[in-house]
Each structure stands twice: as structure tokens, then as C-alpha cells.
């Protein structure tokens, strides 16, 4: 529900959104497992057109892995580390996420939703 409201806001305001192919893989797997293939199709047809996608290559993977080693925190995953690397390299300070690890790593979370609402 919160994500849908946010994407409606983004589309209406033509907000530039960037994600990685790793996030797409993780999101697709989550949707397929929890909701089903109809949700995956909806992601592909309705959300992906709103996104700029950075396709991960071996250099991005190596950067994310190095950051994972440096952070040395079992609760922060490789996909988050990749996102931190991408945001840092593109001087992006604000993320659309429900994950508090972003603020813990010095980034802002887009204020389009309430982190405490569950």
C-alpha cells in the first residue's frame, strides 16, 4: 500500500528514479514468492517504465563486495552495499526505501512514507 502510494506520487511528479538490476532481482524474487507472478508482471509493466536501471557488472559487484567487507555487519546485505556505492558515485543523498540501514549509513530516506507504519 505505502509503496503504491509512493509510486503514484513519483509518476504524477515525474520524479527521476534509479535502481540497480540487483534490486530488481531481489524485488522480483520477493514478489513471486509472496504474491505470485501477477505481481511480477505488474512490476515489469507498470513500475519498470518509471525507472532508470543500472545493470550491475563485475566492477559494481566488486565495489559492493568490498563495501560489505568494510562495513562488516551481518545485518547489511550485498544489495544494500551496492545501493550505497551507486548513490555515493552519483551523489544521490535521498533513497526511496523502507530500510533504516540507509539512514545508518548517512543517507536520507524520502519522506513520502512513515517508517514506523507497518
Residue frames as a rotation matrix with the C-alpha (Angstrom) as fourth column:
UNK 1
0.567 0.824 0.000 0.00
0.824 -0.567 0.000 0.00
0.000 0.000 -1.000 0.00
UNK 2
0.542 -0.412 -0.732 2.68
0.094 -0.836 0.540 2.53
-0.835 -0.362 -0.414 1.01
UNK 3
-0.558 -0.795 0.240 4.84
0.313 0.066 0.947 1.62
-0.769 0.604 0.212 -1.98
UNK 4
-0.179 0.578 0.796 1.89
0.983 0.077 0.165 2.00
0.034 0.812 -0.583 -4.36
UNK 5
0.807 0.489 -0.331 1.09
0.531 -0.846 0.044 5.46
-0.259 -0.211 -0.943 -2.97
UNK 6
0.146 -0.849 -0.507 4.72
0.003 -0.512 0.859 6.48
-0.989 -0.127 -0.072 -3.34
UNK 7
-0.675 -0.420 0.606 4.96
0.554 0.253 0.793 5.30
-0.487 0.871 0.062 -6.95
UNK 8
0.327 0.837 0.439 1.73
0.943 -0.319 -0.095 7.14
0.061 0.445 -0.893 -7.75
UNK 9
0.758 -0.129 -0.639 3.33
0.152 -0.918 0.366 10.28
-0.634 -0.375 -0.677 -6.32
UNK 10
-0.285 -0.958 -0.018 6.54
0.120 -0.054 0.991 9.67
-0.951 0.280 0.130 -8.27
UNK 11
-0.435 0.180 0.882 4.68
0.885 0.267 0.382 9.15
-0.166 0.947 -0.275 -11.55
UNK 12
0.638 0.768 0.053 2.47
0.769 -0.633 -0.088 12.19
-0.034 0.097 -0.995 -11.04
UNK 13
0.807 -0.372 -0.459 5.51
-0.140 -0.875 0.463 14.37
-0.574 -0.310 -0.758 -10.26
UNK 14
0.881 -0.458 -0.115 7.81
-0.015 0.217 -0.976 12.82
0.472 0.862 0.185 -12.88
UNK 15
0.636 -0.650 0.416 10.36
-0.637 -0.137 0.759 12.01
-0.436 -0.747 -0.501 -10.20
UNK 16
0.226 -0.663 -0.714 13.61
-0.697 0.402 -0.594 10.57
0.680 0.632 -0.371 -11.55
UNK 17
0.702 0.048 0.711 14.16
-0.587 0.605 0.539 7.13
-0.404 -0.795 0.453 -10.02
UNK 18
0.010 -0.781 -0.624 17.29
-0.808 0.362 -0.466 5.00
0.589 0.509 -0.627 -10.26
UNK 19
0.684 0.109 0.721 17.65
-0.568 0.699 0.433 1.38
-0.457 -0.706 0.541 -9.20
UNK 20
-0.440 -0.877 -0.192 20.01
-0.856 0.345 0.384 -1.48
-0.271 0.333 -0.903 -9.85
UNK 21
-0.029 0.366 -0.930 19.50
-0.622 0.721 0.304 -4.82
0.782 0.588 0.207 -11.52
UNK 22
-0.853 -0.286 -0.437 20.27
0.153 0.663 -0.733 -6.39
0.499 -0.692 -0.522 -8.12
UNK 23
-0.765 0.638 0.087 17.29
-0.403 -0.368 -0.838 -4.60
-0.502 -0.676 0.539 -6.56
UNK 24
-0.047 0.761 -0.647 15.12
-0.988 0.061 0.143 -5.75
0.148 0.646 0.749 -9.46
UNK 25
-0.382 -0.165 -0.909 16.22
-0.213 0.973 -0.087 -9.36
0.899 0.161 -0.407 -8.94
UNK 26
-0.983 -0.025 -0.181 15.59
0.170 0.234 -0.957 -9.17
0.066 -0.972 -0.226 -5.21
UNK 27
-0.552 0.826 -0.112 12.19
-0.673 -0.521 -0.525 -7.49
-0.492 -0.214 0.844 -5.69
UNK 28
-0.095 0.490 -0.867 11.12
-0.852 0.411 0.325 -9.94
0.515 0.769 0.378 -8.38
UNK 29
-0.637 -0.216 -0.740 12.00
0.082 0.935 -0.345 -12.93
0.766 -0.281 -0.578 -6.18
UNK 30
-0.958 0.284 -0.051 10.16
0.001 -0.171 -0.985 -11.43
-0.288 -0.944 0.163 -3.22
UNK 31
-0.320 0.883 -0.344 7.03
-0.902 -0.395 -0.176 -10.65
-0.291 0.254 0.922 -5.22
UNK 32
-0.202 0.211 -0.956 6.98
-0.615 0.732 0.292 -14.06
0.762 0.647 -0.018 -6.88
UNK 33
-0.784 -0.201 -0.588 7.37
0.246 0.769 -0.590 -15.89
0.571 -0.607 -0.553 -3.58
UNK 34
-0.894 0.380 -0.236 4.94
0.149 -0.243 -0.958 -13.81
-0.421 -0.892 0.161 -1.51
UNK 35
-0.205 0.856 -0.474 2.29
-0.539 -0.503 -0.676 -12.72
-0.817 0.116 0.565 -4.02
UNK 36
0.303 0.279 0.912 2.76
0.478 0.783 -0.398 -14.55
-0.825 0.556 0.104 -7.31
UNK 37
-0.515 -0.595 0.617 3.61
0.792 -0.054 0.609 -13.97
-0.329 0.802 0.499 -10.94
UNK 38
0.430 0.715 0.551 0.80
0.831 -0.553 0.069 -11.45
0.354 0.428 -0.832 -11.48
UNK 39
0.855 -0.176 -0.488 2.66
0.189 -0.771 0.608 -9.10
-0.483 -0.612 -0.626 -9.14
UNK 40
-0.216 -0.966 0.143 5.90
0.449 0.032 0.893 -9.68
-0.867 0.257 0.427 -11.08
UNK 41
-0.230 0.221 0.948 4.08
0.963 -0.087 0.254 -8.82
0.139 0.971 -0.193 -14.30
UNK 42
0.820 0.572 0.016 2.69
0.555 -0.802 0.219 -5.66
0.139 -0.171 -0.976 -12.71
UNK 43
0.406 -0.777 -0.481 6.20
0.209 -0.434 0.876 -4.66
-0.889 -0.457 -0.014 -11.61
UNK 44
-0.486 -0.658 0.575 7.50
0.665 0.149 0.732 -5.18
-0.567 0.738 0.365 -15.15
UNK 45
-0.214 0.480 0.850 4.68
0.910 -0.217 0.352 -3.37
0.354 0.850 -0.391 -16.93
UNK 46
0.714 0.661 0.233 3.79
0.520 -0.723 0.455 -0.58
0.469 -0.203 -0.859 -14.50
UNK 47
0.849 -0.409 -0.335 6.84
0.129 -0.455 0.881 0.22
-0.513 -0.791 -0.333 -12.38
UNK 48
0.038 -0.932 0.359 9.86
0.764 0.259 0.591 -0.51
-0.644 0.252 0.722 -14.56
UNK 49
0.206 0.031 0.978 8.93
0.858 -0.487 -0.166 2.16
0.471 0.873 -0.127 -17.12
UNK 50
0.955 0.186 0.231 9.33
0.053 -0.873 0.484 4.72
0.292 -0.450 -0.844 -14.32
UNK 51
0.741 -0.671 0.033 12.87
0.054 0.109 0.993 3.62
-0.670 -0.733 0.117 -13.51
UNK 52
0.452 -0.782 -0.429 16.37
-0.763 -0.090 -0.640 4.15
0.462 0.616 -0.638 -14.79
UNK 53
0.984 -0.079 0.159 18.15
-0.012 0.864 0.504 0.84
-0.177 -0.498 0.849 -14.25
UNK 54
0.151 -0.984 -0.093 21.86
-0.988 -0.148 -0.032 0.49
0.017 0.097 -0.995 -13.59
UNK 55
0.902 0.121 -0.415 22.82
-0.193 0.972 -0.136 -3.00
0.386 0.203 0.900 -14.79
UNK 56
0.632 -0.648 0.424 25.43
-0.554 0.004 0.833 -4.46
-0.541 -0.761 -0.357 -12.46
UNK 57
0.667 -0.543 -0.510 28.71
-0.273 0.459 -0.846 -5.61
0.694 0.703 0.158 -13.98
UNK 58
0.419 -0.554 -0.719 31.81
0.725 0.682 -0.103 -7.11
0.547 -0.478 0.687 -12.39
UNK 59
-0.610 -0.670 0.423 33.17
0.298 -0.688 -0.661 -3.71
0.734 -0.277 0.619 -11.34
UNK 60
-0.048 0.678 0.734 29.98
-0.710 -0.540 0.452 -2.73
0.703 -0.500 0.507 -9.49
UNK 61
0.789 0.324 -0.522 29.85
0.036 0.824 0.566 -6.16
0.613 -0.465 0.639 -7.90
UNK 62
-0.042 -0.906 -0.421 33.47
0.760 0.244 -0.603 -5.82
0.649 -0.345 0.678 -6.69
UNK 63
-0.629 -0.147 0.764 32.76
-0.203 -0.917 -0.344 -2.37
0.751 -0.372 0.546 -5.24
UNK 64
0.375 0.863 0.340 29.68
-0.667 -0.004 0.745 -3.64
0.644 -0.506 0.574 -3.40
UNK 65
0.692 -0.169 -0.702 31.55
0.391 0.905 0.167 -6.68
0.607 -0.390 0.692 -2.08
UNK 66
-0.434 -0.900 0.042 34.44
0.522 -0.289 -0.802 -4.51
0.734 -0.326 0.595 -0.85
UNK 67
-0.396 0.371 0.840 31.98
-0.606 -0.793 0.064 -2.25
0.690 -0.484 0.539 0.96
UNK 68
0.698 0.662 -0.272 30.30
-0.288 0.608 0.740 -5.29
0.655 -0.438 0.615 2.51
UNK 69
0.246 -0.711 -0.659 33.68
0.735 0.580 -0.352 -6.38
0.633 -0.398 0.665 3.90
UNK 70
-0.687 -0.537 0.490 34.46
0.167 -0.772 -0.613 -2.88
0.707 -0.339 0.620 5.20
UNK 71
0.003 0.782 0.624 31.05
-0.715 -0.435 0.548 -2.44
0.699 -0.447 0.557 6.87
UNK 72
-0.771 -0.417 -0.481 31.42
-0.063 0.802 -0.594 -5.90
0.634 -0.428 -0.644 8.44
UNK 73
-0.589 0.691 0.419 27.81
-0.695 -0.169 -0.699 -6.04
-0.412 -0.702 0.580 9.63
UNK 74
-0.925 0.193 0.326 25.83
0.271 0.939 0.213 -9.27
-0.265 0.286 -0.921 9.19
UNK 75
-0.078 0.983 -0.163 22.56
0.527 -0.098 -0.844 -7.31
-0.846 -0.152 -0.510 9.02
UNK 76
0.290 0.111 -0.951 23.54
-0.597 -0.755 -0.270 -5.30
-0.748 0.646 -0.152 5.91
UNK 77
0.491 0.018 0.871 23.41
0.417 0.873 -0.252 -7.21
-0.765 0.487 0.421 2.65
UNK 78
-0.532 -0.749 0.394 25.26
0.640 -0.051 0.767 -7.01
-0.555 0.660 0.506 -0.62
UNK 79
-0.007 0.606 0.796 22.31
0.918 -0.312 0.246 -5.35
0.397 0.732 -0.554 -2.38
UNK 80
0.887 0.277 -0.370 22.28
0.428 -0.795 0.430 -2.55
-0.175 -0.540 -0.823 0.21
UNK 81
0.085 -0.945 -0.316 26.04
0.335 -0.272 0.902 -2.11
-0.938 -0.183 0.293 -0.18
UNK 82
-0.500 -0.195 0.844 25.62
0.862 -0.020 0.506 -1.87
-0.082 0.981 0.178 -3.93
UNK 83
0.516 0.769 0.377 22.94
0.764 -0.612 0.204 0.77
0.388 0.182 -0.903 -3.47
UNK 84
0.712 -0.333 -0.619 25.23
0.295 -0.658 0.693 2.75
-0.638 -0.676 -0.370 -1.16
UNK 85
-0.362 -0.910 0.204 28.02
0.540 -0.026 0.842 2.58
-0.760 0.415 0.500 -3.76
UNK 86
-0.255 0.347 0.902 25.74
0.926 -0.181 0.332 3.71
0.279 0.920 -0.275 -6.59
UNK 87
0.780 0.623 -0.052 24.26
0.605 -0.732 0.312 6.54
0.157 -0.275 -0.949 -4.57
UNK 88
0.416 -0.719 -0.556 27.69
0.298 -0.470 0.831 7.73
-0.859 -0.512 0.019 -3.48
UNK 89
-0.520 -0.706 0.481 29.10
0.662 0.022 0.749 7.63
-0.540 0.708 0.456 -7.01
UNK 90
-0.304 0.503 0.809 26.15
0.782 -0.354 0.514 9.56
0.544 0.789 -0.285 -8.42
UNK 91
-0.982 -0.159 0.102 25.95
0.061 -0.778 -0.625 11.98
0.179 -0.608 0.774 -5.49
UNK 92
-0.043 0.998 -0.034 22.42
-0.078 0.031 0.997 10.85
0.996 0.046 0.076 -4.61
UNK 93
-0.857 -0.328 0.396 21.53
-0.357 -0.176 -0.917 11.61
0.371 -0.928 0.034 -0.99
UNK 94
-0.299 0.865 0.404 17.88
-0.848 -0.047 -0.528 10.51
-0.437 -0.500 0.747 -0.82
UNK 95
-0.967 -0.058 -0.247 16.58
-0.160 0.895 0.417 6.95
0.197 0.443 -0.875 -1.17
UNK 96
0.107 0.992 0.061 13.08
-0.940 0.081 0.332 5.56
0.324 -0.093 0.941 -1.55
UNK 97
-0.510 -0.325 -0.797 13.30
-0.033 0.933 -0.359 2.67
0.860 -0.157 -0.486 0.86
UNK 98
0.699 0.664 0.265 11.73
-0.365 0.013 0.931 1.24
0.615 -0.747 0.252 3.97
UNK 99
0.522 -0.631 -0.574 15.17
0.690 0.708 -0.150 0.14
0.501 -0.318 0.805 5.20
UNK 100
0.992 -0.102 -0.072 16.74
-0.025 -0.725 0.688 2.02
-0.122 -0.681 -0.722 8.12
UNK 101
0.317 -0.936 0.156 20.24
0.781 0.351 0.517 0.90
-0.538 -0.042 0.842 7.06
UNK 102
0.200 -0.217 0.955 20.25
0.798 -0.530 -0.287 3.80
0.569 0.820 0.068 4.63
UNK 103
0.795 0.084 0.601 19.99
-0.200 -0.899 0.389 6.44
0.573 -0.429 -0.698 7.36
UNK 104
0.852 -0.519 0.074 22.51
0.120 0.331 0.936 4.50
-0.510 -0.788 0.344 9.44
UNK 105
0.034 -0.856 0.516 24.90
0.921 0.228 0.317 4.93
-0.388 0.464 0.796 6.50
UNK 106
-0.572 -0.375 -0.730 24.41
0.316 -0.922 0.226 8.69
-0.757 -0.102 0.645 6.24
UNK 107
-0.898 0.309 0.314 21.71
0.262 -0.200 0.944 8.78
0.354 0.930 0.099 3.56
UNK 108
-0.658 0.751 0.058 18.28
-0.640 -0.517 -0.569 10.38
-0.397 -0.411 0.821 3.70
UNK 109
-0.717 0.562 0.413 15.08
0.631 0.775 0.041 8.43
-0.297 0.290 -0.910 3.25
UNK 110
-0.764 0.510 0.396 12.45
0.014 -0.600 0.800 10.01
0.645 0.617 0.451 1.03
UNK 111
-0.926 0.375 0.036 9.77
-0.110 -0.176 -0.978 11.38
-0.361 -0.910 0.204 3.35
UNK 112
-0.495 0.778 -0.387 6.86
-0.711 -0.106 0.696 10.05
0.500 0.619 0.606 1.31
UNK 113
0.312 0.578 -0.754 6.06
0.023 0.789 0.614 7.36
0.950 -0.209 0.233 3.87
UNK 114
0.503 -0.052 0.863 6.14
-0.843 -0.250 0.476 6.65
0.191 -0.967 -0.169 7.58
UNK 115
-0.374 -0.765 -0.524 8.96
-0.568 0.636 -0.522 4.29
0.733 0.102 -0.673 8.61
UNK 116
-0.867 0.019 0.498 7.10
-0.458 0.365 -0.811 3.27
-0.197 -0.931 -0.308 11.76
UNK 117
0.207 0.975 -0.079 3.86
-0.917 0.165 -0.362 2.27
-0.340 0.148 0.929 9.98
UNK 118
-0.869 -0.489 0.073 3.71
-0.447 0.840 0.308 -1.47
-0.212 0.235 -0.949 9.47
